[in-house]
Amino acid sequence: MAKAIPQSFPNTVHKLCQFEDARAELVHKYNLENDQMMMQLWSDRKMWISAYYKNIFCARMTSTQRSESMNHVLKKGFVKGTQNLHKFARRVNACIQTRMQKENEQTMTSMTNPVTKTTYGYEEDMSIKYTRAVYTEMRNRMRKATLFRAKRTAEPTKYLVYYHNKPGHDDEERFSWSKHEFQVVADLENEIYKCEYKLWTHTGMFCLHIMNILDYLKPDKFPNKYILKRYTKTAKSQPTFDTRDYNTTTLDGSSRLSKQDILLQLNLMVNKKAMRCDQQYDRAYYVLKRLVEELDAIHSANQAYADERMAKEDAEIEDDLHYYAAEMLNATAEANQCKQGDGQSMEQR
């Protein structure tokens, strides 16, 4: 692409060329050609300049911020440096439980669809499929995408997107880097969207340039192949690992974890469908409430049977104890008789 763009689009500046030209201008302006630090930074540029690893998927994490954030949460609210090891382990488990609870709360909150800002089909599709947090991010990108303009090229599926706004706007300084044109491929019929900025390849979410094209074309739905499951409401359909999962089988020998997985997916499906209208909600609420009552009744019946069986087993154990106690008493009496008989025999001798 770096060679093809200057030939096909002579007025378009490639991102790598833009960075390298800006760096050369900076070095020349401040006479830093022989500066050791600048030379070292330039030799290591592929390790820290984002333009060089746009093809690497990172899911919006380009550093160790997630582990550092968890370390901060753990140290601030759960553990202390003076705690013993067994207390430390318990507090870490408590931290994990609170994180899991927060994630479950967010999962349930995302089951309801937020109110969209427009009536565009692709935005309504995003509000249904994306989690609330991701949809909020995409909605902000829709707003910022209006700062750009798109123009057609000789090829029907290719566009040039460029920054266009009045000087002095609040986002003027923020988007000053984007005053050149970005090439965007948008095939509405085949649902193909690509941008040379490569943000989707890097993070799994569309950049402002593609969002601008979506606003320009206004498709009826958001392309499914560009929605990663990690950002959707069903991303948590697989239950998180728990130490109790080591007990992988139930009484009938089937997998306990697989049953939990099936029930969780079914529960999420029922929850999602029940929120379509009041009639479906009332029906789902009635059926689930009756189901809870039936499950409690089954548990009570099984508990009564288990209590009866345990009482019977206790009675049998008690009988056995009495039997063995009597046997031991008899054996002791016989042993004493034998000793007395042996004593008498020795005296006679």
NORFEN-V978765 format. One record per helix or strand of 3 or more residues. SS is the DSSP state (H for helix, E for strand). FROM is the first residue (numbers start at 1). TO is the last residue. If there is no record, write none. Layout:
ss: [SS	SS]
from: [FROM	FROM]
to: [TO	TO]
This chain:
ss: [H	H	H	H	H	H	H	H	H	E	E	H	E	E	H	H	H	H	H	H	H]
from: [2	15	36	45	50	65	85	121	132	148	158	176	182	192	199	208	224	229	243	256	278]
to: [8	29	43	48	52	77	109	129	145	152	163	178	187	195	203	217	226	231	246	274	348]
